[in-house]
Amino acid sequence: MERCYNHAAYVFNRSKSKTQPRVVADLWEKTACEEPVMLRLIRPAAIILLVVAISLSAAASANSLFKKGKDAEARQNYEQAYEYYKQAYDLKPKDLAYRAAYERLRFYAGASHVKRGQLLRDSGKLDEALAEFQKAVEVDPSSPIAQQEIRRTQQMIDAAKAPGPKAAAPAPSGLQQRVQEAQGPVELAAISNIPITLKLTEDTKVIYETVGKLAGINVLFDPDYTSRRVKIELNGVTLEQALQIIALESKTFWRPVTPNTIFVASDTPAKRKDVEQSVIKTFYLANLSQPTELQDVVNALRQILEISRIQPLPSQGALVVRGTPDQIALAEKLVGDLDKARSEVIVDVAVMQVSRDKARTLGINPPTSATVALQNNINTTTPATTTGGTTTTTGNTGSTSGSANQINLNRLGNLNATDFTVTINPATATALFNDSTTKIIQNPQIRAVDGQKASLKIGDRVPVATGSFQPGIGGVGINPLVNTQFQYLDVGVNIDITPRVHAAREVTLKISMDISNVT
């Protein structure tokens, strides 16, 4: 289109001015037609320069952001440091230094949001605390604490919005609730909580029957029980507390037979075993990683709570325990404390092909030699002579005979700096910098449980022949015995990691690395 337009302009111009020379018109047409060609050459060059300028600007900007992030991290401003590292990583995602800093600060920034959210929640600002916990999850989605705090804060917000009575009865403690659940179906009915005052010095059976009549319950005694005379003074205690005090003073124990009847017997291990109720409960352990952990829990129950009737079920990860309600309640608490999810560690492994060649040459190479020579022409002047009182000076300018490096001995005294030439080789100024980068081959993740070894193997299993040679024994003509065996070896990159999680979420890694190849 550009060429047709220029040609039309040329025809129009030629028809308008017939006196214009042909050469001028052709030159005008040629210039107008070649101008778009120059523009097509200039535009790609301008685009290339613009791309190079943008790349250099991005690299400089990423480096500047990385330095700002390091300064913020030194000031322990982890949130600001995380933002700087994130921006630098977004500009240059292939830079391993930016990526490592970005991944490292994710945890600190998330923990900072969690801490601020906890402070806001303690001060009663639930909505602001929930927003901080949500920011922590956005920064570090793998944070279990942030997710737990979100659920807890959301429950508190829902409970505050839900209508309910102004004053609620306090919930029973965890141990009391376990005792209530573990006890058998026979429970003593509710009795009066009115405090009583009782002072008696009587037989234990009489004291039990007196308190039983006040409480409205029946009292039965073991046939083998022998009562004795004791002194009891009760001031401002409930009836149930009175029964417990009497049992302590008389070295007896009692248990409900019906909701309004109790059975009293001597407090001896044999009698407790015969009289007390037995409760069976099955505990399922959800965080077992090794079979030995189940046996560790069994040993703890037997040694601490002195429960002898325990049956472990390794196939189901369960324990069947039989004991008194008090023993079962304590066993449930102990099992709950021991059956905790073990900490896990995720390790990012970068397998890189490193071919780094860094060379830097900067400076001036001075000349190593210089040449000094005589000039081709040496000007000489004859000395002045005096004749008959008249002094005559004769000047003579000529050339020395022979080569430029030869001179007569009588001319040595007349030489000066202008008679020599000095040739110095040129000096060289060099400025060269070469730096090759690495190449990431694989970037896997290793997930390991606290205290357990995790392995990563990248490569091949190569068969290696091993054998033995046994010479023939027994006579001539017996061939020797050759035994060849093949053993497969892991060739490549082999990494074994054993993490250990300490308090304050500090992690220690025991790493064993083996890099091999086939030669």
Wavefront OBJ file of the C-alpha trace (Angstrom):
o trace
v 0.000 0.000 0.000
v 2.870 2.354 0.784
v 4.501 1.820 -2.583
v 1.193 2.315 -4.509
v 0.537 5.519 -2.597
v 4.005 6.862 -3.369
v 3.653 5.969 -7.015
v 0.303 7.760 -7.246
v 1.817 10.821 -5.657
v 4.586 10.702 -8.193
v 2.132 10.517 -11.122
v 0.080 13.358 -9.686
v 3.167 15.460 -9.180
v 4.410 14.764 -12.706
v 1.105 15.718 -14.289
v 0.923 18.906 -12.224
v 4.420 20.113 -13.003
v 5.610 18.989 -16.402
v 8.699 21.178 -16.194
v 10.074 19.238 -13.192
v 13.070 17.123 -14.250
v 12.681 13.390 -14.408
v 15.666 12.822 -12.122
v 14.190 14.875 -9.286
v 10.839 13.081 -9.509
v 12.521 9.662 -9.471
v 14.610 10.666 -6.455
v 11.512 11.847 -4.593
v 9.739 8.574 -5.348
v 12.731 6.508 -4.252
v 13.086 8.310 -0.937
v 9.385 8.091 -0.160
v 9.285 4.379 -0.991
v 12.405 3.456 1.006
v 11.328 5.252 4.215
v 9.039 2.409 5.442
v 11.894 -0.055 4.949
v 14.021 1.957 7.386
v 11.140 2.083 9.844
v 10.806 -1.718 9.673
v 14.473 -2.076 10.545
v 14.391 0.441 13.387
v 11.282 -0.900 15.138
v 12.652 -4.436 15.918
v 15.858 -2.890 17.176
v 13.879 -0.564 19.436
v 11.828 -3.499 20.760
v 14.986 -5.499 21.527
v 16.512 -2.551 23.370
v 13.281 -2.105 25.315
v 13.202 -5.785 26.339
v 16.840 -5.658 27.438
v 16.171 -2.498 29.425
v 13.145 -4.077 31.118
v 15.150 -7.220 31.990
v 17.979 -5.195 33.485
v 15.480 -3.092 35.389
v 13.735 -6.211 36.753
v 17.048 -7.721 37.861
v 18.073 -4.507 39.581
v 14.647 -4.201 41.187
v 14.737 -7.812 42.448
v 18.182 -7.305 43.943
v 17.041 -4.101 45.626
v 13.956 -5.831 47.060
v 16.091 -8.711 48.298
v 18.391 -6.315 50.146
v 15.394 -4.565 51.690
v 14.070 -7.937 52.810
v 17.381 -8.778 54.489
v 17.345 -5.459 56.324
v 13.763 -6.035 57.491
v 14.631 -9.563 58.619
v 17.583 -8.225 60.610
v 15.146 -5.887 62.389
v 12.856 -8.923 63.036
v 10.099 -7.336 60.965
v 9.193 -10.662 59.413
v 5.999 -9.569 57.690
v 7.708 -6.773 55.763
v 10.680 -9.017 54.993
v 8.292 -11.656 53.640
v 6.657 -9.106 51.322
v 10.040 -7.964 49.981
v 11.229 -11.535 49.435
v 7.957 -12.449 47.743
v 8.216 -9.528 45.310
v 11.837 -10.396 44.524
v 10.901 -14.044 43.967
v 8.018 -13.057 41.671
v 10.410 -11.003 39.540
v 13.059 -13.748 39.341
v 11.439 -17.098 40.197
v 14.436 -19.106 38.965
v 16.855 -17.555 41.458
v 17.474 -20.082 44.232
v 18.544 -17.453 46.766
v 15.265 -15.558 46.380
v 13.261 -18.754 46.585
v 15.029 -19.981 49.733
v 14.490 -16.650 51.494
v 10.834 -16.569 50.436
v 10.147 -20.084 51.710
v 12.008 -19.458 54.964
v 10.111 -16.276 55.846
v 6.700 -17.829 55.187
v 6.740 -19.574 58.548
v 7.920 -16.506 60.476
v 5.374 -14.218 58.825
v 2.551 -16.680 59.502
v 3.617 -17.064 63.142
v 3.664 -13.280 63.513
v 0.048 -13.045 62.307
v -0.961 -15.863 64.671
v 0.622 -14.133 67.650
v -1.081 -10.841 66.831
v -4.407 -12.639 66.418
v -4.058 -14.302 69.817
v -3.419 -10.948 71.469
v -6.485 -9.464 69.768
v -8.631 -12.409 70.825
v -7.494 -12.136 74.435
v -8.523 -8.482 74.395
v -12.003 -9.403 73.115
v -11.577 -8.325 69.460
v -12.735 -11.566 67.889
v -13.391 -10.278 64.355
v -9.959 -8.663 64.078
v -8.347 -11.774 65.521
v -10.129 -13.952 62.949
v -8.826 -11.689 60.162
v -5.256 -12.084 61.442
v -5.573 -15.867 61.570
v -6.905 -15.886 58.006
v -3.895 -13.812 56.898
v -1.642 -16.362 58.562
v -3.271 -19.155 56.539
v -2.860 -17.151 53.323
v 0.836 -16.675 54.030
v 1.503 -20.221 55.275
v -1.300 -22.644 54.298
v 0.514 -25.546 55.983
v 0.337 -23.957 59.450
v -1.804 -26.196 61.699
v -1.850 -23.610 64.480
v -3.448 -20.953 62.286
v -6.175 -23.344 61.121
v -6.850 -24.442 64.694
v -7.076 -20.831 65.879
v -9.521 -20.022 63.069
v -11.865 -22.807 64.173
v -11.576 -21.827 67.812
v -12.185 -18.137 67.151
v -15.114 -18.900 64.850
v -16.697 -21.016 67.577
v -16.287 -18.167 70.039
v -17.923 -15.750 67.598
v -20.829 -18.130 66.991
v -21.264 -18.708 70.722
v -21.325 -14.971 71.369
v -23.989 -14.437 68.699
v -26.155 -17.407 69.704
v -28.893 -16.625 72.279
v -28.632 -18.473 75.551
v -29.065 -18.181 79.292
v -27.061 -15.506 80.986
v -25.586 -17.859 83.577
v -24.859 -21.480 82.769
v -23.796 -24.206 85.141
v -20.066 -24.936 84.954
v -19.261 -27.950 82.848
v -17.724 -30.925 84.643
v -14.002 -31.357 84.338
v -12.522 -33.848 81.925
v -11.636 -36.342 84.639
v -15.092 -36.144 86.243
v -16.754 -36.700 82.881
v -14.564 -39.738 82.213
v -15.398 -41.141 85.638
v -19.127 -40.709 84.972
v -18.837 -42.400 81.585
v -16.643 -45.210 82.887
v -18.822 -46.135 85.871
v -21.256 -48.991 85.583
v -25.002 -48.723 85.309
v -25.478 -48.806 89.134
v -25.195 -45.309 90.574
v -26.259 -43.897 93.890
v -29.291 -41.686 93.584
v -28.953 -38.017 94.340
v -29.108 -37.294 98.055
v -29.552 -34.090 99.983
v -26.691 -31.590 99.888
v -27.745 -29.862 103.116
v -24.734 -29.639 105.468
v -25.006 -31.621 108.665
v -23.164 -31.639 111.990
v -22.598 -34.977 113.654
v -20.537 -35.972 116.704
v -20.535 -39.662 117.651
v -18.388 -42.182 119.440
v -20.028 -45.423 118.468
v -19.616 -48.637 116.577
v -18.929 -48.178 112.856
v -22.079 -50.065 111.909
v -24.164 -47.696 114.043
v -22.496 -44.644 112.490
v -23.111 -45.958 108.941
v -26.759 -46.709 109.732
v -27.266 -43.257 111.302
v -25.929 -41.422 108.258
v -27.854 -43.808 105.997
v -31.129 -42.901 107.674
v -30.365 -39.189 107.312
v -29.626 -39.699 103.596
v -32.537 -42.065 103.005
v -30.441 -44.999 101.840
v -30.060 -48.581 103.004
v -26.747 -49.870 104.369
v -25.597 -53.497 103.957
v -22.466 -54.917 105.597
v -20.129 -57.658 104.445
v -20.492 -60.812 106.561
v -16.723 -60.888 107.088
v -16.620 -57.306 108.326
v -15.863 -56.764 112.001
v -16.933 -53.388 113.310
v -15.004 -51.359 115.844
v -15.681 -48.316 117.968
v -14.543 -44.973 116.481
v -15.020 -41.280 117.205
v -16.538 -39.163 114.449
v -16.924 -35.374 114.440
v -18.563 -33.891 111.343
v -19.191 -30.162 111.032
v -20.923 -28.655 107.986
v -20.454 -31.542 105.552
v -22.884 -33.114 103.115
v -24.177 -36.640 103.538
v -22.021 -38.040 100.730
v -18.955 -36.405 102.240
v -19.925 -37.866 105.595
v -19.957 -41.374 104.112
v -16.504 -40.858 102.622
v -15.100 -39.568 105.933
v -16.562 -42.493 107.849
v -15.011 -44.945 105.351
v -11.633 -43.267 105.777
v -11.787 -43.317 109.584
v -13.011 -46.897 109.832
v -10.740 -48.272 107.065
v -13.684 -49.475 105.051
v -15.091 -48.781 101.607
v -18.563 -48.836 100.171
v -20.118 -49.144 96.755
v -23.678 -48.704 95.464
v -25.678 -51.866 94.964
v -28.894 -50.109 93.972
v -29.647 -46.401 93.625
v -30.670 -46.324 97.353
v -28.478 -49.095 98.824
v -24.761 -49.279 99.600
v -22.558 -52.249 100.523
v -19.822 -51.752 103.183
v -16.724 -53.984 103.473
v -13.192 -53.880 104.862
v -10.688 -51.935 102.759
v -8.295 -54.700 101.673
v -6.990 -55.484 98.175
v -8.592 -58.919 98.165
v -11.960 -57.578 99.258
v -11.835 -54.715 96.752
v -11.091 -57.212 94.011
v -14.103 -59.289 95.037
v -16.563 -56.488 95.687
v -15.709 -53.540 93.455
v -17.253 -53.265 90.038
v -15.120 -53.950 86.980
v -15.299 -51.832 83.866
v -14.056 -52.859 80.433
v -13.068 -50.237 77.926
v -11.368 -50.385 74.538
v -8.936 -47.636 73.565
v -8.103 -47.063 69.890
v -4.773 -45.370 69.275
v -4.891 -43.349 66.065
v -1.290 -42.130 65.904
v 0.707 -45.348 65.956
v 3.574 -45.458 63.490
v 5.476 -48.489 64.797
v 4.327 -51.716 66.512
v 6.597 -51.033 69.486
v 4.674 -47.872 70.363
v 1.602 -49.912 71.354
v 3.693 -51.982 73.750
v 5.140 -48.791 75.260
v 1.620 -47.637 76.160
v 0.843 -51.036 77.719
v 3.975 -50.845 79.874
v 3.064 -47.330 81.023
v -0.422 -48.429 82.114
v 0.933 -51.411 84.035
v 3.750 -49.550 85.756
v 1.976 -46.299 86.620
v -1.642 -47.322 87.232
v -0.915 -50.927 88.271
v -3.518 -52.293 85.875
v -2.731 -55.931 85.208
v -5.613 -56.889 82.934
v -4.612 -55.295 79.609
v -4.811 -56.957 76.216
v -3.064 -55.211 73.265
v -4.423 -55.731 69.734
v -1.624 -54.714 67.312
v -3.662 -55.567 64.211
v -6.278 -52.946 65.130
v -4.053 -50.581 67.090
v -6.251 -50.986 70.172
v -6.039 -51.775 73.876
v -8.671 -53.628 75.910
v -8.428 -52.631 79.586
v -10.357 -53.988 82.557
v -10.292 -52.281 85.942
v -12.178 -50.172 88.400
v -13.940 -47.001 87.253
v -11.201 -44.888 88.796
v -8.494 -46.888 87.065
v -10.272 -46.701 83.729
v -10.696 -42.936 84.056
v -6.991 -42.464 84.773
v -6.094 -44.905 81.994
v -8.144 -42.914 79.513
v -6.378 -39.713 80.488
v -2.947 -41.348 80.233
v -3.714 -42.916 76.846
v -4.984 -39.566 75.565
v -1.745 -37.897 76.641
v 0.442 -40.552 75.025
v -1.528 -40.940 71.789
v -0.418 -37.685 70.215
v 0.182 -37.072 66.533
v 3.912 -37.048 65.918
v 5.398 -34.024 64.267
v 6.247 -34.206 60.592
v 8.859 -32.379 58.590
v 8.752 -31.577 54.874
v 12.156 -31.020 53.280
v 12.501 -29.455 49.837
v 15.351 -31.079 47.910
v 16.795 -29.429 44.816
v 18.892 -31.706 42.598
v 20.910 -29.408 40.380
v 23.336 -29.942 37.569
v 26.131 -27.607 38.575
v 28.492 -26.504 35.845
v 29.570 -23.210 37.290
v 32.439 -21.494 35.537
v 33.151 -18.104 36.996
v 35.984 -16.085 35.459
v 36.885 -12.468 35.978
v 39.688 -10.586 34.252
v 39.989 -6.880 34.987
v 43.047 -4.654 34.707
v 45.897 -3.448 32.492
v 48.633 -5.694 31.135
v 51.832 -3.545 30.946
v 54.390 -4.055 28.137
v 57.013 -6.668 28.778
v 59.833 -5.239 26.587
v 61.200 -1.953 25.178
v 63.761 -1.183 22.395
v 66.286 1.687 22.458
v 68.068 2.648 19.160
v 70.056 5.549 17.672
v 68.437 7.803 15.132
v 69.458 7.473 11.537
v 70.897 11.051 11.283
v 73.150 12.520 14.001
v 73.953 16.220 13.740
v 77.602 17.112 14.548
v 79.445 20.458 14.732
v 83.213 20.989 14.048
v 85.160 22.759 16.755
v 86.175 26.418 16.311
v 89.741 27.324 15.052
v 91.728 30.609 15.417
v 94.169 31.878 12.710
v 96.217 35.143 12.971
v 93.992 36.745 15.535
v 90.866 35.949 13.537
v 88.522 33.350 14.846
v 86.591 31.276 12.311
v 83.893 28.765 13.146
v 82.925 26.327 10.493
v 79.647 24.413 10.842
v 79.325 21.069 9.215
v 76.172 19.029 9.221
v 76.361 15.559 7.896
v 75.449 11.971 8.462
v 77.247 9.232 10.261
v 78.425 6.466 8.121
v 77.317 2.938 8.601
v 74.086 1.678 10.166
v 71.903 3.530 12.648
v 73.331 1.564 15.600
v 76.929 2.430 14.773
v 78.769 5.598 15.829
v 82.350 6.710 15.922
v 84.025 6.784 19.328
v 84.934 10.460 18.994
v 81.220 11.301 18.722
v 80.208 9.754 22.051
v 80.837 12.944 23.954
v 78.404 14.922 21.767
v 75.400 12.580 22.148
v 72.241 13.760 23.940
v 68.611 12.611 24.435
v 67.533 13.718 20.973
v 69.870 11.225 19.335
v 67.991 8.122 20.617
v 64.650 6.509 19.811
v 62.733 4.312 22.309
v 60.104 1.808 21.149
v 57.676 0.526 23.866
v 55.181 -2.222 23.149
v 51.516 -1.229 23.693
v 49.693 -1.968 26.987
v 46.414 -3.935 27.012
v 43.362 -3.085 29.159
v 41.043 -6.078 29.749
v 37.593 -6.211 31.384
v 36.018 -9.685 31.173
v 33.445 -11.372 33.440
v 31.862 -14.774 32.832
v 29.429 -16.541 35.181
v 27.386 -19.602 34.208
v 24.309 -20.624 36.194
v 23.033 -23.940 37.501
v 20.240 -26.095 36.135
v 17.585 -27.698 38.363
v 16.993 -31.303 37.315
v 14.451 -32.310 39.974
v 12.830 -30.600 42.935
v 11.137 -33.295 45.065
v 9.841 -33.068 48.630
v 10.600 -35.511 51.441
v 8.001 -35.951 54.179
v 9.424 -37.533 57.306
v 7.986 -38.299 60.744
v 9.804 -37.172 63.857
v 12.526 -39.688 64.723
v 12.038 -41.881 61.648
v 14.349 -42.110 58.664
v 13.100 -41.085 55.225
v 15.013 -41.928 52.046
v 15.147 -40.338 48.609
v 16.748 -42.267 45.762
v 17.257 -40.673 42.363
v 19.015 -42.824 39.804
v 19.112 -46.479 38.800
v 19.720 -49.857 40.358
v 22.801 -51.186 38.629
v 23.724 -54.882 38.823
v 27.252 -55.520 40.070
v 28.806 -58.933 39.528
v 30.641 -60.544 42.421
v 32.013 -64.030 42.445
v 34.484 -66.500 43.779
v 36.963 -68.838 42.149
v 37.788 -72.293 43.463
v 40.427 -74.334 41.678
v 39.707 -77.907 40.742
v 40.864 -80.481 43.272
v 41.004 -84.220 42.796
v 42.949 -84.867 39.671
v 43.725 -83.837 36.167
v 40.889 -82.723 33.950
v 38.685 -81.273 36.686
v 37.550 -77.769 35.791
v 37.761 -75.022 38.410
v 34.541 -73.914 40.087
v 33.461 -70.313 39.374
v 30.585 -68.848 41.372
v 29.140 -65.551 40.080
v 26.502 -63.537 41.918
v 24.823 -60.256 41.059
v 24.067 -57.568 43.581
v 22.002 -54.490 42.754
v 23.322 -51.159 43.990
v 21.582 -47.785 44.005
v 23.590 -45.499 41.753
v 22.812 -41.796 41.593
v 21.776 -39.455 44.384
v 20.794 -41.214 47.625
v 19.680 -39.093 50.585
v 18.658 -40.333 54.053
v 17.071 -37.790 56.409
v 16.158 -38.355 60.067
v 14.421 -35.312 61.602
v 14.119 -34.509 65.277
v 11.573 -31.878 66.309
v 12.432 -30.022 69.512
v 10.554 -27.485 71.592
v 9.625 -24.132 70.026
v 9.311 -25.963 66.665
v 13.052 -26.212 66.191
v 14.181 -29.020 63.906
v 17.440 -30.932 63.768
v 18.180 -32.943 60.630
v 20.549 -35.874 60.432
v 21.427 -36.144 56.750
v 23.356 -38.880 54.989
v 24.082 -38.217 51.305
v 25.684 -40.476 48.730
v 26.394 -39.415 45.134
v 27.742 -42.095 42.794
v 27.875 -42.950 39.129
v 28.904 -45.803 36.884
v 32.443 -45.570 35.556
l 1 2 3 4 5 6 7 8 9 10 11 12 13 14 15 16 17 18 19 20 21 22 23 24 25 26 27 28 29 30 31 32 33 34 35 36 37 38 39 40 41 42 43 44 45 46 47 48 49 50 51 52 53 54 55 56 57 58 59 60 61 62 63 64 65 66 67 68 69 70 71 72 73 74 75 76 77 78 79 80 81 82 83 84 85 86 87 88 89 90 91 92 93 94 95 96 97 98 99 100 101 102 103 104 105 106 107 108 109 110 111 112 113 114 115 116 117 118 119 120 121 122 123 124 125 126 127 128 129 130 131 132 133 134 135 136 137 138 139 140 141 142 143 144 145 146 147 148 149 150 151 152 153 154 155 156 157 158 159 160 161 162 163 164 165 166 167 168 169 170 171 172 173 174 175 176 177 178 179 180 181 182 183 184 185 186 187 188 189 190 191 192 193 194 195 196 197 198 199 200 201 202 203 204 205 206 207 208 209 210 211 212 213 214 215 216 217 218 219 220 221 222 223 224 225 226 227 228 229 230 231 232 233 234 235 236 237 238 239 240 241 242 243 244 245 246 247 248 249 250 251 252 253 254 255 256 257 258 259 260 261 262 263 264 265 266 267 268 269 270 271 272 273 274 275 276 277 278 279 280 281 282 283 284 285 286 287 288 289 290 291 292 293 294 295 296 297 298 299 300 301 302 303 304 305 306 307 308 309 310 311 312 313 314 315 316 317 318 319 320 321 322 323 324 325 326 327 328 329 330 331 332 333 334 335 336 337 338 339 340 341 342 343 344 345 346 347 348 349 350 351 352 353 354 355 356 357 358 359 360 361 362 363 364 365 366 367 368 369 370 371 372 373 374 375 376 377 378 379 380 381 382 383 384 385 386 387 388 389 390 391 392 393 394 395 396 397 398 399 400 401 402 403 404 405 406 407 408 409 410 411 412 413 414 415 416 417 418 419 420 421 422 423 424 425 426 427 428 429 430 431 432 433 434 435 436 437 438 439 440 441 442 443 444 445 446 447 448 449 450 451 452 453 454 455 456 457 458 459 460 461 462 463 464 465 466 467 468 469 470 471 472 473 474 475 476 477 478 479 480 481 482 483 484 485 486 487 488 489 490 491 492 493 494 495 496 497 498 499 500 501 502 503 504 505 506 507 508 509 510 511 512 513 514 515 516 517 518 519
